[in-house]
Each structure stands twice: as structure tokens, then as C-alpha cells.
Amino acid sequence: MGPQSTPDLSTPPSPLSLSTIAVVGLGTMGTGIAEVLTRAGREVIGIDTDQTAARQAVATLEAATARAVDRERITERERQDILARFRTFTDLQAAADADLVIEVVPEDYELKRQVFAGLDAVVRADTILATGTNALSVTRLAADSQRPERVLGVHFFNPAPAMKLVEVVSSVLTAPTAVAAVTELARDLGKDPIAVGDRPGFVADGLLFGYLNQAAAMYEARYATREDIDAAMRLGCGLPMGPLALLDLIGVDTARTVLEAMYTESQDRLHAPAPILGQLAEAGLTGRKAGRGFYTYDAPGSGTTVPDAESPAAADELAAGRTVSSVGVAGSGTMASGIAEVFAKAGFKVVLAARSLEKAEKAKARIAKSLGRSVDKGRLTAEARDTTLASITPAGALEAFADVDLAVEAVAEDLAVKQELFRTLDKVCKPGAILATTTSSLPVVACARATSRPEDVIGMHFFNPAPAMKLVEVVRTVLTADDVHATVRAVCAKVRKHPVDCGDRAGFIVNALLFPYLNNAIKMVEEHYASLDDIDAAMKLGGGYPMGPFELLDVVGLDVSLAIEKVLHAEFRDPGLAPAPLLEHLVAAGCLGRKTGRGFREYARR
């Protein structure tokens, strides 16, 4: 069939009929896609104008398959068959017999347009053309091609052999049969495809890059160090990488391109690239591939960081600390009992005070159950459990804090309640005692000003469940004394928690980056761009998130999430931070997540 014939897209091709596939662009992504295809039995035509890139792609496939043989995942005969199915060329003419072409050249529209124009001239009329872009318009590429109905997007994630997600992107011009064929192919490759429409970033990167941009802006504002921002998101959210390290991996220039495309469409200031991204890109400091970006690496292409001018000193404390041997914990809920358990297990004497002795004793009983589970799992000896419990003294009033060195409150997230508690602590705690709040969203300085000793007040934001979560955000106000800050960092180390420093502003590090991402996910659903299930799957499979955004929202509680969104919006006054109306409607309807049996999803009543 000649190149000008009318393609027959009335019947979707079987995924098995897409047996010969050309991959144009043999960089990291193109090589990874080629490996996936050859391992699945496809004949792969690799095309790159750079012969060095083509040779490197072959070498990479040889090395990957050799490792697979060593690990007994494939036989040597299977390896030879895989290698035989991969041929490389330097001219697009080699794609003439392909059933599907996947283009993964650099993110430059004119370059991609030229590739598609060249393919139009050589491929069969029924050949499907796919772009691997995640930032440029699939619709525009389709409209500029000879046969827009056969053009779509197929967005793999890096590294392609390992990542399960594939976003199959259709424009208004794409034939549904082409989408169906590529979707079935993705399943045949062992991937999890989701169907999405054409907008910059699609689902996964559309949510991910806004978050990365906010992290870059946070670093640029010197609100927190790069190490603390990255540690906070890894330890506080269970992410595989921190945002700044991930920007270096992706490429600072690539991230800026994606964000520019997103901002052009959305006009949302959250997508306007942080100036530092442009500065780094213009300076050639594009991340790992350049050997330097937010971090410095031992060589271009390496993932091993080396110390530089911004690396923290080994013992970088601002002042000598105070002695802390006894700790008071105020509250009777899950967080209070968890914090009391953390301190007791680390050898501190703990006074656990609640509004009544009965409530305090119930909180201690909750700790006993938690420790008992650790004993049952072999993580703790019975003797250590008994010693830990013996170090906790329940009390029915804050007067029991008279001799503690550190008082930590974990009461309701209500400023008036916390301020009243701090006024009481100010009266009952001895001079020199440190007073800490575990607030996640309220101003620490407002608690400090309720006392006559604001220099002794600091934030210690533990994460739930406190015994398991390693992160503590150490929040100093403009009034906090240096030795108080140094003491709390030392205490965090003693209880085996990782402290990160941040200033006293809404959301601190984790919530300030997490909740705009969650809010944007809700907006995607409001706009009918993607379903709850597809968005959750995209972020787990494409971003390595332990939970999808809607799973997480239902666990956190929609009322809690809405309250944090409102605090962020009020503090930063950015229209993009305004809570999504759907979140407000669900909270108004009493659908608060798992705790009420219904949130974004419904749950079985216990």
C-alpha cells in the first residue's frame, strides 16, 4: 500500500499484529523501550542519526540481557534471540515496514514535527505513529502530519523496563482503533496502560511537575536546605526520592520545558517555572547528566553526589544545648501516645498528661498494646517493654510537668486550645524547660506569644504513626533561642528520628508540598480529565508513590485535608491553592474518608 493510500483504521489491529516496531531516538528512554519490546518478542528497528547513540543502545541491551542470564531470568538462547530482534539504523527509511513507530527524540516541537514529516513519507498508510512526549501537544503534532487519525501519544516512564505505567494519549483527531491497538500492546508488554487526553504532563507528570516546581521555589527562597527538603518528602511521605534529587535525575532543562507547557495552558502560578530552574538550565547545570544541578555529582551521568559548598557540616549546631532527661507529653490521642512511646523507648522519663487521669491511663494502655505487638513480632524484648512502660507516668493535670525538661503538646489542632495550654505550661513548667508544639498547620509563634518565655518555644512536628515515622520537622520561630533549637535536634537524634529545619510558615515542608499536589489531583477529577482509579494508579506506578492521592486523602481525612488547604491558601494567597470545590462539597456532606465510611470512595463499615 503506497504512502498516499487511505488507511484502514475501522478494525483495530491485534497487538500481535504490531510485530515490527520502530523506535526513533535511542537515548535512555528509547533504549529502554527497545529493550521492553524485544523482550516481548517484537522485531525492533532502532533509528538514531547519531551512530554512537545506536552503538550505545546495542551495548546497553547486551549488558541488560547478560545480567538477566546471570540472574537466571532468561536463558542464553533467549538472550541471543532478543539481541537478534534489535537492529539499528541512521535513516528514517528503515521504518518503512514498521507496524508502529514510537518517537522519543528530545522535547523540541520542530524536531518532532520533522520526524513525523519524514515518517509520513516512508511508512505504510496503516502504520500507527506514536510520540513519547510528555510536554508537547500531541494534537498539534497530529494536525501537522498527513494522517492525524493514526497519531497518538505513548508515554513510558523511566526506566522503561522497570516502570509499569504507560499513558496512552489520544487527541480529538485520533482514531479510537489506534488507541485500542496500542493499549492492548502495552498490556501485552506487561504494562498497566491508562487512557488520557492531550494536555501537558498528562496525569502523572501533570501532578508531579507542579510539586517539583514548588519544591524548587521553596529551596530558592532559602526556606529549607536541599537536603532537608528531600529528606522531608522521602521520610514524611514515603517517596523513593526527594524532589530536588528527582529534578536532577529528570533534567532541570526538561522540567522547565514541561512546566512552561503546563503554564501556557493552565496559567496557574503553581506551574510557572521557578526562576532557579531557568538559571540552572541557562548555566548548563541540568542535573546528573551534566554532573551538577541542585547537587554536585562525581561525574556527568553519575548518581553519586559529592560534597560542595552547600553541603552541611558534620557537626553544624548553632549553640550548646540544654540537658533533657525527662519529657512531658500533653494529650491522650493517637499522636500523644505515639510520641510518649517514642520518648520512653529511648530512655527518657515520661509524664503523660491528659484532661483526666482516666484518659491518661487509657493512653498508656494504648502504648502497652503497641509495645506488645512489637514483642509479638520479635522487634522488642518483654524486658524492654516492661522497662519502657515503667518509665511512663500517667497524670490528670499539667501540674505534673513541674520538673520536666521538655514539654510536648499533642492536643487538638485548634489555636485557641493550644494557646490556653501554653499559658498553663508557662505557669507550671520550671525555668529553662523547652515547650514544644506538634502542630502541623498553625503558627508556632502564636503559641510562643501566649507565654512569658517565647524564646523557649519551638515546633516539633512528628508524623503519624509516631513510633514508625522517622521524620520530625523542627520549626523555629523568629524568637526561638539557638540553644533550644540545638537541644531539640539532639533530642531527635536520641529518639532515632531525622530532624529537618524549617521556618514558621503554613505547612512547613511536607504539607506545603503535599497538599497542593493533592488539591490538583482533585481538580483533575472535577475537570473529568481522569478517573480516581487512573490517577491513583498513575502516581503509584509512574511516580513510585506508596499511595495514590485519593487513597491518601481518604486516610488523612477530607476535613483535615480541607483545613490544611485553607491555611495554605490564607497564608500564601495564591489562587492555585484555593481548595477544590469538590473537596469542600464532600466535607459539607459529611463524607470525610475512611473514618466515616465514605470519602472519595466508599468503605465497608467496621
C-alpha positions as CSV (number, residue, x, y, z in Angstrom):
1,M,0.0,0.0,0.0
2,G,1.5,3.3,-1.1
3,P,2.1,6.2,1.3
4,Q,-0.9,8.2,0.0
5,S,-3.4,5.3,0.4
6,T,-6.3,5.7,2.8
7,P,-5.5,3.8,6.0
8,D,-7.9,1.2,7.2
9,L,-8.4,2.0,10.9
10,S,-12.0,0.7,11.0
11,T,-10.9,-2.5,12.6
12,P,-8.3,-2.3,15.4
13,P,-5.1,-4.3,14.7
14,S,-4.4,-7.1,17.2
15,P,-1.5,-6.3,19.5
16,L,0.2,-9.3,18.0
17,S,-0.1,-7.7,14.5
18,L,2.1,-4.9,15.8
19,S,5.0,-7.2,15.4
20,T,7.6,-4.8,13.9
21,I,8.1,-1.6,15.8
22,A,10.4,1.2,15.1
23,V,11.9,3.3,17.9
24,V,13.2,6.7,16.7
25,G,15.7,8.2,19.2
26,L,18.0,5.9,21.0
27,G,18.7,7.9,24.2
28,T,17.9,6.4,27.6
29,M,14.2,6.2,27.1
30,G,14.3,5.0,23.5
31,T,16.8,2.3,24.5
32,G,14.6,1.2,27.4
33,I,11.5,1.0,25.2
34,A,13.5,-1.1,22.7
35,E,14.5,-3.5,25.5
36,V,10.9,-3.9,26.6
37,L,9.7,-4.6,23.1
38,T,12.5,-7.0,22.1
39,R,12.0,-9.0,25.3
40,A,8.3,-9.3,24.5
41,G,9.1,-10.8,21.1
42,R,8.8,-7.8,18.8
43,E,11.1,-7.0,16.0
44,V,12.6,-3.6,16.8
45,I,14.1,-1.2,14.4
46,G,16.1,1.3,16.3
47,I,16.8,4.6,14.5
48,D,19.1,7.4,15.5
49,T,21.1,9.8,13.4
50,D,23.9,9.5,15.9
51,Q,25.8,6.3,15.3
52,T,27.4,6.5,18.7
53,A,23.9,6.5,20.3
54,A,22.9,3.5,18.2
55,R,26.0,1.6,19.3
56,Q,25.4,2.5,22.9
57,A,21.8,1.2,22.7
58,V,23.1,-2.1,21.4
59,A,25.7,-2.3,24.2
60,T,23.1,-1.4,26.8
61,L,20.8,-4.2,25.6
62,E,23.7,-6.6,25.6
63,A,24.5,-5.7,29.2
64,A,20.9,-5.8,30.4
65,T,20.3,-9.2,28.9
66,A,23.6,-10.6,30.2
67,R,22.5,-9.5,33.7
68,A,19.2,-11.3,33.1
69,V,21.1,-14.5,32.2
70,D,23.3,-14.2,35.3
71,R,20.2,-13.9,37.4
72,E,18.6,-16.9,35.6
73,R,15.6,-14.9,34.4
74,I,16.3,-15.8,30.8
75,T,18.5,-18.4,29.1
76,E,21.5,-17.7,26.9
77,R,19.4,-18.8,23.9
78,E,16.6,-16.4,24.8
79,R,19.2,-13.7,25.1
80,Q,20.6,-14.3,21.6
81,D,17.0,-14.2,20.2
82,I,16.4,-10.9,21.9
83,L,19.6,-9.4,20.6
84,A,18.8,-10.7,17.1
85,R,15.4,-8.9,17.1
86,F,17.1,-5.5,17.6
87,R,18.6,-3.8,14.6
88,T,19.8,-0.2,14.4
89,F,19.8,2.3,11.5
90,T,20.6,6.0,11.0
91,D,17.8,6.8,8.5
92,L,14.0,7.0,8.9
93,Q,13.7,5.0,5.7
94,A,14.3,1.9,7.9
95,A,10.8,2.4,9.4
96,A,9.1,1.7,6.1
97,D,7.9,-1.8,7.2
98,A,7.0,-0.9,10.7
99,D,3.5,-1.5,12.1
100,L,4.1,1.1,14.8
101,V,6.6,3.8,15.2
102,I,7.4,5.3,18.6
103,E,9.2,8.6,18.5
104,V,11.3,9.6,21.6
105,V,13.6,12.3,20.3
106,P,14.4,15.4,22.5
107,E,11.5,17.6,23.6
108,D,11.6,20.1,20.8
109,Y,8.5,20.6,18.7
110,E,10.2,21.4,15.4
111,L,12.4,18.4,15.7
112,K,9.5,16.1,16.4
113,R,7.5,17.7,13.5
114,Q,10.3,17.0,11.2
115,V,10.5,13.4,12.4
116,F,6.7,12.9,11.7
117,A,7.0,14.6,8.3
118,G,9.8,12.2,7.4
119,L,7.8,9.2,8.7
120,D,4.7,10.3,6.7
121,A,6.8,9.9,3.6
122,V,8.0,6.4,4.2
123,V,5.6,4.3,6.4
124,R,2.6,2.4,5.3
125,A,-0.8,4.1,5.5
126,D,-2.0,1.8,8.3
127,T,1.2,2.3,10.4
128,I,0.4,3.9,13.8
129,L,2.7,6.8,14.7
130,A,3.2,7.5,18.4
131,T,5.1,10.3,20.2
132,G,6.7,9.8,23.5
133,T,6.4,13.5,24.5
134,N,5.1,14.4,28.0
135,A,5.1,18.2,27.4
136,L,4.3,19.0,23.8
137,S,0.9,18.9,22.1
138,V,0.0,15.5,20.6
139,T,-2.9,17.3,18.8
140,R,-0.6,19.8,17.2
141,L,1.8,17.0,16.0
142,A,-1.2,15.1,14.6
143,A,-2.7,18.1,12.9
144,D,0.7,18.8,11.2
145,S,1.0,15.2,9.9
146,Q,-0.5,13.8,6.8
147,R,-2.8,11.3,8.7
148,P,-3.8,12.8,12.0
149,E,-6.1,9.9,12.8
150,R,-3.2,7.5,13.2
151,V,-1.1,9.7,15.6
152,L,-1.3,9.4,19.3
153,G,1.0,9.6,22.4
154,V,2.5,6.7,24.2
155,H,4.3,7.9,27.4
156,F,6.6,5.3,29.1
157,F,8.2,6.2,32.4
158,N,11.9,5.9,33.1
159,P,13.4,3.3,33.4
160,A,11.0,1.8,30.9
161,P,11.9,-1.9,31.6
162,A,11.0,-1.4,35.3
163,M,8.2,1.1,35.4
164,K,4.7,-0.4,34.9
165,L,2.8,2.7,33.8
166,V,2.1,3.7,30.2
167,E,-0.1,6.7,29.4
168,V,-1.8,6.3,26.1
169,V,-2.7,9.7,24.9
170,S,-5.4,10.4,22.3
171,S,-6.2,13.7,20.6
172,V,-9.6,14.7,19.2
173,L,-8.2,13.6,15.9
174,T,-7.0,10.1,16.9
175,A,-8.9,7.1,15.7
176,P,-10.2,5.0,18.7
177,T,-9.0,1.9,16.9
178,A,-5.4,3.1,17.0
179,V,-5.7,3.8,20.8
180,A,-7.2,0.3,21.3
181,A,-4.3,-1.3,19.5
182,V,-1.6,0.5,21.4
183,T,-3.4,0.0,24.7
184,E,-3.5,-3.8,24.1
185,L,0.1,-3.8,23.1
186,A,1.0,-2.1,26.4
187,R,-0.8,-4.8,28.3
188,D,0.9,-7.5,26.2
189,L,4.2,-5.9,27.2
190,G,3.3,-6.4,30.9
191,K,2.5,-2.7,31.4
192,D,-0.5,-1.0,33.0
193,P,-1.9,1.4,30.4
194,I,-4.3,4.3,31.3
195,A,-6.1,6.3,28.6
196,V,-5.7,10.1,28.9
197,G,-6.5,13.2,26.8
198,D,-4.0,15.6,25.4
199,R,-2.8,18.2,27.9
200,P,0.8,19.0,29.1
201,G,2.1,16.4,31.6
202,F,-0.9,14.2,31.2
203,V,-1.8,12.6,34.6
204,A,1.4,11.6,36.3
205,D,3.7,14.4,35.2
206,G,0.9,16.9,35.3
207,L,0.7,16.3,39.1
208,L,4.4,15.5,39.6
209,F,5.9,18.6,38.0
210,G,3.8,21.1,39.9
211,Y,5.1,19.5,43.1
212,L,8.7,19.6,41.8
213,N,8.3,23.2,40.9
214,Q,7.0,24.1,44.4
215,A,10.0,22.3,45.9
216,A,12.4,24.2,43.7
217,A,10.8,27.5,44.7
218,M,10.9,26.5,48.4
219,Y,14.7,25.9,48.0
220,E,15.2,29.1,46.0
221,A,13.5,31.1,48.8
222,R,16.1,29.5,51.3
223,Y,13.2,28.3,53.4
224,A,15.0,25.0,53.9
225,T,18.1,23.3,52.6
226,R,18.0,20.9,49.7
227,E,18.9,18.0,52.0
228,D,16.1,18.8,54.4
229,I,13.5,19.3,51.6
230,D,14.5,15.9,50.1
231,A,14.6,14.1,53.4
232,A,11.3,15.5,54.5
233,M,9.5,14.2,51.4
234,R,11.2,10.8,51.5
235,L,10.6,10.2,55.2
236,G,7.4,12.1,55.6
237,C,5.6,10.7,52.5
238,G,7.5,7.5,51.8
239,L,8.6,8.8,48.4
240,P,11.5,6.9,46.7
241,M,13.4,10.2,46.0
242,G,13.3,13.8,47.2
243,P,12.0,16.4,44.7
244,L,15.3,18.1,44.1
245,A,17.2,14.9,43.6
246,L,14.4,13.9,41.2
247,L,14.7,17.1,39.3
248,D,18.4,16.4,38.8
249,L,17.6,12.9,37.6
250,I,14.9,14.1,35.1
251,G,17.0,17.0,34.0
252,V,16.4,20.6,35.1
253,D,16.0,21.7,31.5
254,T,13.4,19.0,30.8
255,A,11.5,20.0,33.9
256,R,11.5,23.6,32.8
257,T,10.2,22.7,29.4
258,V,7.3,20.7,30.8
259,L,6.4,23.4,33.3
260,E,6.4,26.1,30.6
261,A,4.0,24.0,28.5
262,M,1.8,23.4,31.6
263,Y,1.8,27.1,32.5
264,T,0.9,28.1,28.9
265,E,-2.2,26.0,29.1
266,S,-3.3,26.5,32.8
267,Q,-2.0,30.0,33.6
268,D,-1.7,28.6,37.1
269,R,1.1,30.3,39.0
270,L,1.9,26.9,40.6
271,H,3.1,25.8,37.1
272,A,5.1,29.0,36.3
273,P,8.7,27.6,36.4
274,A,10.6,28.7,39.5
275,P,13.3,31.1,38.3
276,I,16.1,28.9,39.6
277,L,15.2,26.2,37.1
278,G,15.9,28.7,34.3
279,Q,19.1,29.9,35.9
280,L,20.4,26.4,36.3
281,A,19.4,25.4,32.8
282,E,20.9,28.5,31.2
283,A,24.2,27.8,33.1
284,G,24.2,24.2,31.8
285,L,23.7,22.8,35.3
286,T,21.0,20.5,34.2
287,G,21.4,17.8,36.8
288,R,23.0,14.3,36.8
289,K,23.6,14.4,33.0
290,A,25.8,17.5,33.4
291,G,27.4,16.4,36.7
292,R,25.8,19.3,38.6
293,G,22.3,20.6,39.2
294,F,20.8,21.1,42.6
295,Y,23.5,18.7,43.8
296,T,27.0,18.1,42.6
297,Y,27.9,14.6,41.2
298,D,31.3,12.9,40.9
299,A,31.0,12.8,37.1
300,P,28.4,13.6,34.3
301,G,25.8,10.9,34.2
302,S,26.6,9.6,37.7
303,G,24.1,9.3,40.5
304,T,26.8,9.6,43.2
305,T,26.8,13.0,45.0
306,V,29.9,14.7,46.3
307,P,30.3,17.4,48.9
308,D,30.1,21.0,47.6
309,A,29.7,24.5,49.1
310,E,26.2,23.8,50.2
311,S,26.8,20.5,51.9
312,P,26.0,20.6,55.6
313,A,28.9,20.4,58.0
314,A,29.3,17.3,60.1
315,A,28.5,19.0,63.4
316,D,26.6,22.1,62.4
317,E,24.9,23.1,65.7
318,L,24.4,26.7,66.5
319,A,24.8,26.6,70.2
320,A,25.4,24.3,73.2
321,G,22.2,22.5,74.1
322,R,20.3,22.1,77.3
323,T,20.1,18.8,79.3
324,V,16.9,16.8,78.7
325,S,16.2,13.7,80.8
326,S,12.5,14.0,81.4
327,V,9.7,14.7,79.0
328,G,6.1,15.7,79.4
329,V,3.6,14.8,76.7
330,A,0.2,16.6,76.8
331,G,-2.8,14.8,75.1
332,S,-4.5,11.5,75.1
333,G,-5.0,10.7,71.4
334,T,-3.0,8.5,69.0
335,M,-0.3,11.1,68.3
336,A,0.2,11.9,72.0
337,S,0.5,8.2,73.0
338,G,2.8,7.6,70.0
339,I,5.1,10.4,71.0
340,A,5.2,9.2,74.6
341,E,6.1,5.7,73.4
342,V,9.0,7.1,71.2
343,F,10.5,9.0,74.2
344,A,10.0,6.2,76.7
345,K,11.7,3.6,74.3
346,A,14.7,6.0,74.0
347,G,15.2,6.0,77.8
348,F,13.5,9.3,78.8
349,K,11.3,9.5,81.8
350,V,7.9,10.5,80.5
351,V,4.9,12.1,82.1
352,L,1.8,11.6,80.0
353,A,-0.9,14.1,81.0
354,A,-4.5,14.3,79.8
355,R,-7.6,16.1,80.9
356,S,-8.3,13.3,83.4
357,L,-6.2,10.5,84.9
358,E,-8.6,8.0,83.3
359,K,-7.8,9.4,79.9
360,A,-4.1,9.3,80.6
361,E,-4.3,5.7,81.8
362,K,-6.2,4.7,78.6
363,A,-3.4,6.4,76.5
364,K,-0.8,4.4,78.5
365,A,-2.8,1.2,77.8
366,R,-2.7,2.0,74.1
367,I,1.1,2.2,74.4
368,A,1.2,-1.1,76.2
369,K,-0.8,-2.7,73.3
370,S,1.6,-1.1,70.8
371,L,4.7,-2.4,72.7
372,G,3.0,-5.8,73.0
373,R,2.7,-6.0,69.2
374,S,6.4,-5.2,68.9
375,V,7.2,-8.1,71.3
376,D,5.0,-10.5,69.3
377,K,6.8,-9.6,66.1
378,G,10.2,-10.0,67.8
379,R,11.2,-6.4,67.5
380,L,11.3,-5.8,71.2
381,T,12.0,-8.0,74.2
382,A,9.5,-8.4,77.0
383,E,12.0,-6.9,79.4
384,A,12.4,-3.8,77.2
385,R,8.6,-3.5,77.0
386,D,8.3,-3.6,80.8
387,T,11.1,-1.0,81.3
388,T,9.5,1.3,78.7
389,L,6.1,1.1,80.4
390,A,7.6,1.7,83.8
391,S,9.1,4.9,82.6
392,I,5.7,6.4,81.7
393,T,3.7,8.1,84.5
394,P,0.1,9.0,83.6
395,A,-1.3,12.2,85.1
396,G,-4.6,14.0,85.1
397,A,-3.3,17.6,85.1
398,L,-0.5,19.6,83.5
399,E,0.8,20.4,87.0
400,A,2.6,17.1,86.7
401,F,5.0,18.8,84.3
402,A,6.6,20.8,87.1
403,D,10.0,19.1,86.8
404,V,10.2,18.1,83.1
405,D,13.0,19.4,80.8
406,L,10.9,19.2,77.7
407,A,7.1,19.6,77.4
408,V,5.5,18.4,74.1
409,E,1.8,19.2,73.4
410,A,-0.2,17.0,71.1
411,V,-3.8,18.2,71.6
412,A,-6.5,19.3,69.2
413,E,-5.4,21.3,66.1
414,D,-7.2,24.4,67.4
415,L,-5.2,27.6,68.0
416,A,-7.3,28.8,71.0
417,V,-6.9,25.4,72.7
418,K,-3.2,25.3,72.1
419,Q,-2.7,28.9,73.3
420,E,-4.5,28.2,76.5
421,L,-2.4,25.1,77.1
422,F,0.8,27.1,76.5
423,R,-0.3,29.7,79.1
424,T,-0.7,26.8,81.6
425,L,2.7,25.3,80.6
426,D,4.3,28.7,81.2
427,K,3.0,28.7,84.7
428,V,3.7,25.1,85.7
429,C,7.0,24.3,83.9
430,K,10.3,25.1,85.6
431,P,12.5,27.9,84.2
432,G,14.7,26.6,81.3
433,A,12.2,23.9,80.2
434,I,11.6,23.7,76.5
435,L,8.0,24.0,75.3
436,A,7.2,22.3,72.0
437,T,4.1,22.1,69.9
438,T,3.3,19.3,67.4
439,T,1.1,21.5,65.2
440,S,1.1,20.7,61.5
441,S,-0.6,23.9,60.3
442,L,-0.9,26.6,63.0
443,P,1.7,29.3,63.6
444,V,4.2,28.2,66.3
445,V,4.9,31.9,67.2
446,A,1.2,32.3,68.2
447,C,1.7,29.6,70.8
448,A,5.0,31.2,71.9
449,R,3.5,34.6,72.4
450,A,0.9,33.0,74.8
451,T,3.9,32.5,77.2
452,S,6.3,34.8,79.0
453,R,9.2,32.9,77.5
454,P,8.7,32.7,73.7
455,E,12.5,32.0,73.3
456,D,11.9,28.6,74.9
457,V,9.1,27.6,72.4
458,I,9.7,25.5,69.2
459,G,7.7,23.3,66.9
460,M,8.3,19.5,66.8
461,H,6.1,18.1,64.1
462,F,6.0,14.4,64.4
463,F,4.3,12.3,61.8
464,N,1.6,9.6,62.4
465,P,2.2,6.9,63.5
466,A,5.0,8.5,65.5
467,P,6.7,5.2,66.6
468,A,7.2,4.2,62.9
469,M,7.7,7.5,61.1
470,K,11.3,8.7,61.1
471,L,10.7,12.4,60.4
472,V,10.4,15.4,62.7
473,E,10.1,18.9,61.3
474,V,11.9,21.2,63.7
475,V,10.2,24.6,63.4
476,R,11.9,27.6,64.9
477,T,10.2,31.0,65.1
478,V,12.0,34.3,64.9
479,L,12.0,34.3,68.7
480,T,13.3,30.7,69.3
481,A,16.7,30.6,71.2
482,D,19.6,28.9,69.4
483,D,20.3,26.5,72.3
484,V,16.6,25.5,72.2
485,H,16.9,24.6,68.6
486,A,20.2,22.7,69.1
487,T,18.7,20.8,72.1
488,V,15.7,19.7,70.1
489,R,17.8,18.5,67.2
490,A,19.9,16.5,69.7
491,V,16.8,15.0,71.3
492,C,15.5,14.0,67.8
493,A,18.8,12.1,67.2
494,K,18.5,10.4,70.6
495,V,15.0,9.1,69.8
496,R,16.2,8.0,66.4
497,K,14.3,10.5,64.4
498,H,15.6,12.5,61.4
499,P,15.2,16.3,62.1
500,V,14.7,18.8,59.3
501,D,14.8,22.5,59.9
502,C,12.2,24.9,58.6
503,G,10.7,28.3,59.4
504,D,7.4,29.0,61.0
505,R,5.1,29.3,58.0
506,A,2.0,27.4,56.9
507,G,2.5,23.7,56.0
508,F,6.2,23.7,56.9
509,I,7.9,21.5,54.3
510,V,5.8,18.4,53.9
511,N,2.3,19.7,54.0
512,A,3.2,22.8,51.9
513,L,4.4,20.5,49.1
514,L,2.0,17.6,49.6
515,F,-1.4,19.3,49.8
516,P,-1.2,21.4,46.6
517,Y,-0.4,18.2,44.8
518,L,-3.5,16.5,46.4
519,N,-5.6,19.5,45.5
520,N,-4.5,19.4,41.9
521,A,-5.5,15.7,41.7
522,I,-9.0,16.6,42.9
523,K,-9.1,19.3,40.2
524,M,-8.3,16.7,37.5
525,V,-11.3,14.7,38.6
526,E,-13.5,17.8,38.7
527,E,-12.5,18.6,35.1
528,H,-13.3,15.0,34.0
529,Y,-9.8,14.6,32.8
530,A,-9.1,11.3,34.5
531,S,-10.8,8.9,37.0
532,L,-9.9,8.4,40.6
533,D,-8.6,4.9,39.8
534,D,-6.5,6.1,36.9
535,I,-4.9,9.0,38.8
536,D,-4.1,6.7,41.8
537,A,-2.6,4.1,39.5
538,A,-0.6,6.8,37.6
539,M,1.0,8.1,40.8
540,K,1.8,4.7,42.2
541,L,3.1,3.1,39.0
542,G,4.6,6.2,37.3
543,G,5.8,8.2,40.3
544,G,6.6,5.4,42.8
545,Y,4.2,6.9,45.4
546,P,3.2,4.4,48.2
547,M,-0.4,5.6,47.9
548,G,-2.4,7.4,45.2
549,P,-3.7,10.9,46.1
550,F,-7.3,9.8,46.6
551,E,-6.3,6.8,48.8
552,L,-4.2,9.2,50.9
553,L,-6.9,11.9,51.1
554,D,-9.3,9.3,52.5
555,V,-6.8,8.1,55.0
556,V,-5.8,11.6,56.2
557,G,-9.4,12.7,56.3
558,L,-11.1,15.1,54.0
559,D,-11.9,17.5,56.8
560,V,-8.3,17.6,57.9
561,S,-7.1,18.0,54.3
562,L,-9.6,20.9,53.7
563,A,-8.4,22.6,56.9
564,I,-4.7,22.4,55.7
565,E,-5.7,23.6,52.2
566,K,-7.4,26.6,53.7
567,V,-4.5,27.5,55.9
568,L,-2.1,27.3,52.9
569,H,-4.4,29.4,50.8
570,A,-4.8,32.0,53.5
571,E,-1.0,32.3,54.1
572,F,0.2,32.4,50.5
573,R,-2.8,34.0,48.8
574,D,-2.2,32.1,45.6
575,P,-5.4,31.4,43.7
576,G,-4.0,28.0,42.7
577,L,-4.0,26.9,46.3
578,A,-7.7,27.5,46.8
579,P,-9.4,24.3,47.9
580,A,-11.0,22.4,45.1
581,P,-14.8,22.8,45.3
582,L,-15.3,19.0,45.2
583,L,-13.3,18.7,48.4
584,E,-15.5,21.3,50.1
585,H,-18.7,19.7,48.9
586,L,-17.7,16.2,50.2
587,V,-16.7,17.6,53.6
588,A,-20.0,19.6,53.8
589,A,-21.8,16.3,53.0
590,G,-20.1,14.5,55.9
591,C,-18.0,12.3,53.6
592,L,-14.7,12.6,55.4
593,G,-12.9,9.5,54.2
594,R,-12.3,6.1,55.8
595,K,-13.3,7.3,59.3
596,T,-16.9,7.9,58.1
597,G,-17.1,5.0,55.6
598,R,-17.2,7.3,52.6
599,G,-14.9,9.9,51.1
600,F,-13.7,9.8,47.5
601,R,-14.5,6.1,47.8
602,E,-16.9,4.0,49.9
603,Y,-15.6,1.7,52.6
604,A,-17.1,-1.2,54.5
605,R,-18.3,-0.3,58.0
606,R,-16.3,-2.0,60.7
